[in-house]
Amino acid sequence: MAKEHSSYPIGKNPKSLQNLIREGRPSGEVVFGEPKKKRTLTVTETGWKGANVTIKAAGYSSVSEYLERLGRGEEML
């Protein structure tokens, strides 16, 4: 079966461009009086899923928000 060619130039398909739009705060946004910086952590899929469930159940919107509060002493383990 032949693949259909798009009528859009390379890199201009609105569906492709929409997939590149990331929701949430942009990296580097000033929060708590200082810019946020991207970090990397390594965790198993099971650990990540469990952390997300626990953190959301505690009322936080994201792992990032929880870690920020934990690091600032506003949350305890």
N, C-alpha and C positions, 0 to 999 in steps of 0.2 A: 504494500500500500504506500503510495507516494505521500510525502509530507507536504502540507499546504504551506505556501510562502506567505508571510505577513505583508500587508500593504503599508506597514509602518517601517521607517528606516531603523537600522540597528540602534538600540538604546532608546527608542522613542515610543515604544508600545505603552499606552497608559496603564495597562494591567501590570506590566513589569515594573514601571515606575512606582505604582502604588505599593508593591511589595517591598520597596526600598524605604518607605516611610515608616519610621519607628516611633511608636507612641511612648509616652513617659517623658521624664526629664532628660534634657540633653546633657551629655557628659560635660563637665566644666561649669555647670550652672552653680551659682553661689547659693549655698544652703548653710544655715547656721553660721553665717558670716565668713565662710571660706568656700573656695571652689571644690566641687566633687571631682574625683579622679577615678578612672576605670581601674578595677583590680581584677585579678584572676584567682579562682580557687579551684581545687580539685576535690571531687567528692563522687561517690558512687551514685548511680541513678536512684537506688533505694533510699540512700541518705538524703539526696536532694528532694525527692518527693515527700519523704517524711518531714523534713525541715519545713518545706512549704506548707504542708497541712498544719503542722504545729504552730507556725508563725501566723498563718491566716486565722487560726482558731483563737490566737491571743489578741487578735484585732489589728495586726499590722498588715499593710497593703503589699509588702514585699520583703524578701530576705534582706535587701539593701537597707530598707528602713529599720528593720530590727537590728541589724549589725551596727548601724549608725547610733541607735539609742543605747545599745549594749556598750559600745565603745565610749560613749559619753557618760556612762555611769547612770543612765536613766532607767536601765533595765538590768535585772539580775538573772543569772542562769538558774 
